[in-house]
Amino acid sequence: MTPILFFGRVGERLGPEGSFDLPSEGLTVREIRNLLAERDEVAADALLRPDVRASVDMVVVSEDSLARPGQEIAFFSLFSGG
C-alpha cells in the first residue's frame, strides 16, 4: 500500500494519512483522486474541490502526472497568506 498524505482542509476532513494500492505501472493524479473520492462522500467532498492540489515527491503536479508505488503522494488545500 502506498501512503497518501493529506494537508490543510483535506487533512481536517480525512485525517493526516491514508493508503492506496497503486499498480506497479502507476496511475495519474486524476485517477488516484477519483478512486479515493469513490470510497465515500466525505472523501469526495474533500478531494473534488477546485482548490485542492496534489504533489508527488514534494513537487506540485498536474492532474495528468503519473504517480508510482514508492513515491510520496499528497493532497492539500491551497493556503491563503496574509
N, CA, C and O atoms as CSV, one atom per row, in Angstrom:
chain,resi,resn,atom,element,x,y,z
A,1,MET,N,N,0.838,-1.184,0.000
A,1,MET,CA,C,0.000,0.000,0.000
A,1,MET,C,C,0.883,1.247,0.000
A,1,MET,O,O,1.886,1.316,0.710
A,2,THR,N,N,0.498,2.206,-0.792
A,2,THR,CA,C,1.208,3.474,-0.868
A,2,THR,C,C,0.529,4.474,0.061
A,2,THR,O,O,-0.684,4.669,-0.023
A,3,PRO,N,N,1.298,5.115,0.951
A,3,PRO,CA,C,0.685,6.124,1.812
A,3,PRO,C,C,0.314,7.370,1.013
A,3,PRO,O,O,1.039,7.785,0.109
A,4,ILE,N,N,-0.814,7.949,1.359
A,4,ILE,CA,C,-1.273,9.201,0.767
A,4,ILE,C,C,-1.390,10.193,1.924
A,4,ILE,O,O,-2.059,9.915,2.920
A,5,LEU,N,N,-0.743,11.342,1.792
A,5,LEU,CA,C,-0.782,12.353,2.843
A,5,LEU,C,C,-1.838,13.398,2.533
A,5,LEU,O,O,-2.071,13.732,1.371
A,6,PHE,N,N,-2.474,13.913,3.576
A,6,PHE,CA,C,-3.498,14.937,3.421
A,6,PHE,C,C,-3.157,16.120,4.318
A,6,PHE,O,O,-2.855,15.943,5.499
A,7,PHE,N,N,-3.204,17.326,3.757
A,7,PHE,CA,C,-2.866,18.539,4.497
A,7,PHE,C,C,-3.982,19.572,4.386
A,7,PHE,O,O,-4.834,19.493,3.502
A,8,GLY,N,N,-3.961,20.541,5.300
A,8,GLY,CA,C,-4.940,21.625,5.272
A,8,GLY,C,C,-6.343,21.105,5.509
A,8,GLY,O,O,-6.548,20.180,6.295
A,9,ARG,N,N,-7.311,21.703,4.825
A,9,ARG,CA,C,-8.710,21.301,4.998
A,9,ARG,C,C,-8.946,19.844,4.613
A,9,ARG,O,O,-9.822,19.183,5.171
A,10,VAL,N,N,-8.167,19.349,3.666
A,10,VAL,CA,C,-8.307,17.939,3.271
A,10,VAL,C,C,-7.936,17.046,4.452
A,10,VAL,O,O,-8.642,16.083,4.750
A,11,GLY,N,N,-6.836,17.362,5.121
A,11,GLY,CA,C,-6.408,16.601,6.281
A,11,GLY,C,C,-7.374,16.705,7.446
A,11,GLY,O,O,-7.551,15.751,8.203
A,12,GLU,N,N,-8.004,17.875,7.589
A,12,GLU,CA,C,-9.000,18.041,8.646
A,12,GLU,C,C,-10.187,17.103,8.427
A,12,GLU,O,O,-10.781,16.613,9.387
A,13,ARG,N,N,-10.524,16.859,7.181
A,13,ARG,CA,C,-11.682,16.001,6.866
A,13,ARG,C,C,-11.328,14.510,6.847
A,13,ARG,O,O,-12.114,13.674,7.293
A,14,LEU,N,N,-10.123,14.179,6.321
A,14,LEU,CA,C,-9.781,12.773,6.103
A,14,LEU,C,C,-8.727,12.229,7.053
A,14,LEU,O,O,-8.439,11.032,7.035
A,15,GLY,N,N,-8.150,13.083,7.875
A,15,GLY,CA,C,-7.031,12.664,8.717
A,15,GLY,C,C,-5.725,12.924,7.995
A,15,GLY,O,O,-5.732,13.260,6.810
A,16,PRO,N,N,-4.612,12.778,8.678
A,16,PRO,CA,C,-3.324,13.144,8.081
A,16,PRO,C,C,-2.809,12.171,7.022
A,16,PRO,O,O,-1.985,12.539,6.186
A,17,GLU,N,N,-3.293,10.938,7.059
A,17,GLU,CA,C,-2.735,9.953,6.131
A,17,GLU,C,C,-3.749,8.863,5.815
A,17,GLU,O,O,-4.540,8.454,6.665
A,18,GLY,N,N,-3.702,8.407,4.574
A,18,GLY,CA,C,-4.484,7.266,4.137
A,18,GLY,C,C,-3.557,6.353,3.353
A,18,GLY,O,O,-2.343,6.556,3.347
A,19,SER,N,N,-4.110,5.369,2.706
A,19,SER,CA,C,-3.285,4.480,1.886
A,19,SER,C,C,-4.063,4.072,0.641
A,19,SER,O,O,-5.292,4.134,0.592
A,20,PHE,N,N,-3.307,3.659,-0.347
A,20,PHE,CA,C,-3.907,3.306,-1.626
A,20,PHE,C,C,-3.036,2.248,-2.276
A,20,PHE,O,O,-1.809,2.339,-2.220
A,21,ASP,N,N,-3.633,1.269,-2.878
A,21,ASP,CA,C,-2.897,0.196,-3.545
A,21,ASP,C,C,-2.664,0.589,-5.005
A,21,ASP,O,O,-3.517,0.363,-5.864
A,22,LEU,N,N,-1.502,1.176,-5.272
A,22,LEU,CA,C,-1.170,1.599,-6.637
A,22,LEU,C,C,-0.630,0.429,-7.440
A,22,LEU,O,O,0.190,-0.334,-6.928
A,23,PRO,N,N,-1.065,0.264,-8.678
A,23,PRO,CA,C,-0.475,-0.770,-9.530
A,23,PRO,C,C,0.962,-0.391,-9.879
A,23,PRO,O,O,1.319,0.786,-9.827
A,24,SER,N,N,1.776,-1.354,-10.228
A,24,SER,CA,C,3.197,-1.102,-10.494
A,24,SER,C,C,3.421,-0.094,-11.619
A,24,SER,O,O,4.427,0.615,-11.617
A,25,GLU,N,N,2.509,-0.020,-12.567
A,25,GLU,CA,C,2.655,0.947,-13.663
A,25,GLU,C,C,2.216,2.351,-13.264
A,25,GLU,O,O,2.421,3.308,-14.011
A,26,GLY,N,N,1.613,2.470,-12.088
A,26,GLY,CA,C,1.190,3.770,-11.584
A,26,GLY,C,C,-0.162,4.197,-12.111
A,26,GLY,O,O,-0.776,3.523,-12.938
A,27,LEU,N,N,-0.611,5.337,-11.608
A,27,LEU,CA,C,-1.858,5.964,-12.034
A,27,LEU,C,C,-1.637,7.462,-12.094
A,27,LEU,O,O,-0.713,7.982,-11.468
A,28,THR,N,N,-2.474,8.155,-12.840
A,28,THR,CA,C,-2.376,9.604,-12.849
A,28,THR,C,C,-2.966,10.145,-11.539
A,28,THR,O,O,-3.737,9.471,-10.856
A,29,VAL,N,N,-2.582,11.364,-11.219
A,29,VAL,CA,C,-3.138,12.019,-10.036
A,29,VAL,C,C,-4.660,12.074,-10.140
A,29,VAL,O,O,-5.355,11.844,-9.150
A,30,ARG,N,N,-5.175,12.372,-11.308
A,30,ARG,CA,C,-6.628,12.421,-11.514
A,30,ARG,C,C,-7.273,11.074,-11.179
A,30,ARG,O,O,-8.305,11.030,-10.510
A,31,GLU,N,N,-6.667,9.980,-11.641
A,31,GLU,CA,C,-7.213,8.652,-11.362
A,31,GLU,C,C,-7.186,8.343,-9.862
A,31,GLU,O,O,-8.148,7.801,-9.318
A,32,ILE,N,N,-6.086,8.687,-9.204
A,32,ILE,CA,C,-5.986,8.452,-7.762
A,32,ILE,C,C,-7.039,9.266,-7.024
A,32,ILE,O,O,-7.747,8.748,-6.160
A,33,ARG,N,N,-7.136,10.545,-7.373
A,33,ARG,CA,C,-8.120,11.431,-6.730
A,33,ARG,C,C,-9.535,10.860,-6.887
A,33,ARG,O,O,-10.287,10.790,-5.915
A,34,ASN,N,N,-9.892,10.456,-8.100
A,34,ASN,CA,C,-11.240,9.940,-8.351
A,34,ASN,C,C,-11.505,8.618,-7.635
A,34,ASN,O,O,-12.600,8.405,-7.114
A,35,LEU,N,N,-10.518,7.738,-7.605
A,35,LEU,CA,C,-10.696,6.459,-6.912
A,35,LEU,C,C,-10.821,6.664,-5.403
A,35,LEU,O,O,-11.629,5.999,-4.754
A,36,LEU,N,N,-10.033,7.576,-4.842
A,36,LEU,CA,C,-10.181,7.888,-3.418
A,36,LEU,C,C,-11.548,8.502,-3.138
A,36,LEU,O,O,-12.179,8.190,-2.128
A,37,ALA,N,N,-12.002,9.372,-4.031
A,37,ALA,CA,C,-13.298,10.041,-3.849
A,37,ALA,C,C,-14.462,9.050,-3.923
A,37,ALA,O,O,-15.507,9.279,-3.315
A,38,GLU,N,N,-14.290,7.965,-4.653
A,38,GLU,CA,C,-15.341,6.958,-4.762
A,38,GLU,C,C,-15.547,6.178,-3.463
A,38,GLU,O,O,-16.577,5.529,-3.284
A,39,ARG,N,N,-14.574,6.243,-2.562
A,39,ARG,CA,C,-14.663,5.465,-1.319
A,39,ARG,C,C,-15.843,5.897,-0.447
A,39,ARG,O,O,-16.557,5.062,0.107
A,40,ASP,N,N,-16.035,7.218,-0.333
A,40,ASP,CA,C,-17.153,7.696,0.477
A,40,ASP,C,C,-17.410,9.177,0.200
A,40,ASP,O,O,-16.619,9.855,-0.456
A,41,GLU,N,N,-18.525,9.646,0.714
A,41,GLU,CA,C,-18.969,11.019,0.461
A,41,GLU,C,C,-18.026,12.054,1.075
A,41,GLU,O,O,-17.802,13.110,0.484
A,42,VAL,N,N,-17.477,11.764,2.241
A,42,VAL,CA,C,-16.554,12.704,2.894
A,42,VAL,C,C,-15.294,12.865,2.050
A,42,VAL,O,O,-14.818,13.985,1.865
A,43,ALA,N,N,-14.748,11.768,1.539
A,43,ALA,CA,C,-13.561,11.834,0.688
A,43,ALA,C,C,-13.868,12.602,-0.590
A,43,ALA,O,O,-13.056,13.414,-1.033
A,44,ALA,N,N,-15.016,12.359,-1.180
A,44,ALA,CA,C,-15.394,13.072,-2.400
A,44,ALA,C,C,-15.484,14.565,-2.140
A,44,ALA,O,O,-14.976,15.367,-2.924
A,45,ASP,N,N,-16.133,14.943,-1.036
A,45,ASP,CA,C,-16.282,16.357,-0.704
A,45,ASP,C,C,-14.928,17.013,-0.462
A,45,ASP,O,O,-14.719,18.163,-0.848
A,46,ALA,N,N,-14.012,16.296,0.171
A,46,ALA,CA,C,-12.697,16.855,0.491
A,46,ALA,C,C,-11.772,16.930,-0.716
A,46,ALA,O,O,-11.025,17.897,-0.864
A,47,LEU,N,N,-11.812,15.927,-1.576
A,47,LEU,CA,C,-10.825,15.828,-2.664
A,47,LEU,C,C,-11.262,16.443,-3.987
A,47,LEU,O,O,-10.410,16.814,-4.795
A,48,LEU,N,N,-12.545,16.559,-4.226
A,48,LEU,CA,C,-13.008,17.025,-5.535
A,48,LEU,C,C,-13.247,18.530,-5.591
A,48,LEU,O,O,-13.871,19.020,-6.533
A,49,ARG,N,N,-12.770,19.253,-4.618
A,49,ARG,CA,C,-12.891,20.711,-4.604
A,49,ARG,C,C,-11.882,21.310,-5.586
A,49,ARG,O,O,-10.797,20.757,-5.761
A,50,PRO,N,N,-12.218,22.422,-6.222
A,50,PRO,CA,C,-11.293,23.033,-7.190
A,50,PRO,C,C,-10.033,23.626,-6.564
A,50,PRO,O,O,-9.060,23.887,-7.271
A,51,ASP,N,N,-10.038,23.844,-5.240
A,51,ASP,CA,C,-8.861,24.429,-4.593
A,51,ASP,C,C,-7.919,23.378,-4.002
A,51,ASP,O,O,-6.995,23.732,-3.270
A,52,VAL,N,N,-8.132,22.111,-4.301
A,52,VAL,CA,C,-7.269,21.044,-3.789
A,52,VAL,C,C,-6.245,20.666,-4.855
A,52,VAL,O,O,-6.596,20.332,-5.987
A,53,ARG,N,N,-4.991,20.724,-4.474
A,53,ARG,CA,C,-3.880,20.398,-5.368
A,53,ARG,C,C,-3.229,19.097,-4.907
A,53,ARG,O,O,-3.534,18.572,-3.836
A,54,ALA,N,N,-2.321,18.591,-5.745
A,54,ALA,CA,C,-1.603,17.363,-5.420
A,54,ALA,C,C,-0.110,17.560,-5.642
A,54,ALA,O,O,0.324,18.387,-6.443
A,55,SER,N,N,0.650,16.775,-4.907
A,55,SER,CA,C,2.095,16.752,-5.132
A,55,SER,C,C,2.559,15.306,-5.179
A,55,SER,O,O,1.968,14.424,-4.556
A,56,VAL,N,N,3.615,15.088,-5.920
A,56,VAL,CA,C,4.273,13.784,-5.980
A,56,VAL,C,C,5.740,14.044,-5.669
A,56,VAL,O,O,6.394,14.847,-6.335
A,57,ASP,N,N,6.242,13.366,-4.663
A,57,ASP,CA,C,7.609,13.579,-4.185
A,57,ASP,C,C,7.894,15.056,-3.916
A,57,ASP,O,O,8.941,15.586,-4.290
A,58,MET,N,N,6.931,15.703,-3.256
A,58,MET,CA,C,7.042,17.081,-2.782
A,58,MET,C,C,7.111,18.127,-3.899
A,58,MET,O,O,7.593,19.237,-3.675
A,59,VAL,N,N,6.632,17.779,-5.100
A,59,VAL,CA,C,6.556,18.704,-6.224
A,59,VAL,C,C,5.093,18.799,-6.646
A,59,VAL,O,O,4.460,17.784,-6.939
A,60,VAL,N,N,4.558,20.019,-6.677
A,60,VAL,CA,C,3.177,20.203,-7.111
A,60,VAL,C,C,3.078,19.775,-8.571
A,60,VAL,O,O,3.888,20.180,-9.405
A,61,VAL,N,N,2.072,18.950,-8.868
A,61,VAL,CA,C,1.954,18.362,-10.198
A,61,VAL,C,C,0.561,18.592,-10.771
A,61,VAL,O,O,-0.364,18.977,-10.055
A,62,SER,N,N,0.427,18.353,-12.063
A,62,SER,CA,C,-0.868,18.461,-12.739
A,62,SER,C,C,-1.660,17.170,-12.545
A,62,SER,O,O,-1.129,16.163,-12.079
A,63,GLU,N,N,-2.909,17.220,-12.904
A,63,GLU,CA,C,-3.790,16.058,-12.786
A,63,GLU,C,C,-3.351,14.908,-13.680
A,63,GLU,O,O,-3.692,13.756,-13.411
A,64,ASP,N,N,-2.601,15.197,-14.739
A,64,ASP,CA,C,-2.165,14.156,-15.668
A,64,ASP,C,C,-0.825,13.536,-15.292
A,64,ASP,O,O,-0.342,12.638,-15.982
A,65,SER,N,N,-0.224,14.004,-14.211
A,65,SER,CA,C,1.076,13.472,-13.782
A,65,SER,C,C,0.913,12.057,-13.250
A,65,SER,O,O,-0.087,11.728,-12.612
A,66,LEU,N,N,1.901,11.237,-13.519
A,66,LEU,CA,C,1.881,9.838,-13.111
A,66,LEU,C,C,2.525,9.683,-11.739
A,66,LEU,O,O,3.566,10.280,-11.464
A,67,ALA,N,N,1.910,8.889,-10.889
A,67,ALA,CA,C,2.466,8.541,-9.583
A,67,ALA,C,C,2.619,7.030,-9.538
A,67,ALA,O,O,1.732,6.286,-9.957
A,68,ARG,N,N,3.762,6.592,-9.021
A,68,ARG,CA,C,4.054,5.165,-8.951
A,68,ARG,C,C,4.251,4.742,-7.494
A,68,ARG,O,O,4.503,5.580,-6.629
A,69,PRO,N,N,4.136,3.443,-7.230
A,69,PRO,CA,C,4.378,2.963,-5.866
A,69,PRO,C,C,5.758,3.427,-5.381
A,69,PRO,O,O,6.723,3.462,-6.145
A,70,GLY,N,N,5.823,3.776,-4.113
A,70,GLY,CA,C,7.075,4.232,-3.527
A,70,GLY,C,C,7.263,5.736,-3.558
A,70,GLY,O,O,8.156,6.260,-2.893
A,71,GLN,N,N,6.438,6.438,-4.317
A,71,GLN,CA,C,6.518,7.883,-4.344
A,71,GLN,C,C,5.611,8.462,-3.264
A,71,GLN,O,O,4.601,7.862,-2.895
A,72,GLU,N,N,5.988,9.642,-2.763
A,72,GLU,CA,C,5.133,10.326,-1.786
A,72,GLU,C,C,4.047,11.079,-2.536
A,72,GLU,O,O,4.340,11.912,-3.393
A,73,ILE,N,N,2.809,10.789,-2.218
A,73,ILE,CA,C,1.665,11.444,-2.850
A,73,ILE,C,C,0.930,12.219,-1.768
A,73,ILE,O,O,0.662,11.688,-0.690
A,74,ALA,N,N,0.606,13.471,-2.054
A,74,ALA,CA,C,-0.096,14.286,-1.070
A,74,ALA,C,C,-1.172,15.119,-1.753
A,74,ALA,O,O,-1.019,15.546,-2.898
A,75,PHE,N,N,-2.244,15.335,-1.037
A,75,PHE,CA,C,-3.313,16.242,-1.470
A,75,PHE,C,C,-3.437,17.322,-0.412
A,75,PHE,O,O,-3.386,17.042,0.786
A,76,PHE,N,N,-3.598,18.556,-0.860
A,76,PHE,CA,C,-3.650,19.679,0.082
A,76,PHE,C,C,-4.517,20.794,-0.482
A,76,PHE,O,O,-4.618,20.977,-1.695
A,77,SER,N,N,-5.131,21.525,0.420
A,77,SER,CA,C,-5.901,22.691,0.011
A,77,SER,C,C,-4.944,23.871,-0.079
A,77,SER,O,O,-3.936,23.932,0.626
A,78,LEU,N,N,-5.281,24.802,-0.959
A,78,LEU,CA,C,-4.459,25.996,-1.088
A,78,LEU,C,C,-4.570,26.819,0.184
A,78,LEU,O,O,-5.641,26.933,0.780
A,79,PHE,N,N,-3.465,27.380,0.578
A,79,PHE,CA,C,-3.430,28.196,1.782
A,79,PHE,C,C,-3.399,29.649,1.379
A,79,PHE,O,O,-2.768,30.010,0.386
A,80,SER,N,N,-4.072,30.483,2.138
A,80,SER,CA,C,-4.031,31.917,1.845
A,80,SER,C,C,-3.006,32.563,2.755
A,80,SER,O,O,-2.879,32.198,3.924
A,81,GLY,N,N,-2.293,33.503,2.224
A,81,GLY,CA,C,-1.292,34.220,3.002
A,81,GLY,C,C,-1.873,35.486,3.583
A,81,GLY,O,O,-3.003,35.864,3.275
A,82,GLY,N,N,-1.103,36.133,4.417
A,82,GLY,CA,C,-1.614,37.372,4.959
A,82,GLY,C,C,-0.733,37.950,6.010
A,82,GLY,O,O,-1.042,39.006,6.562
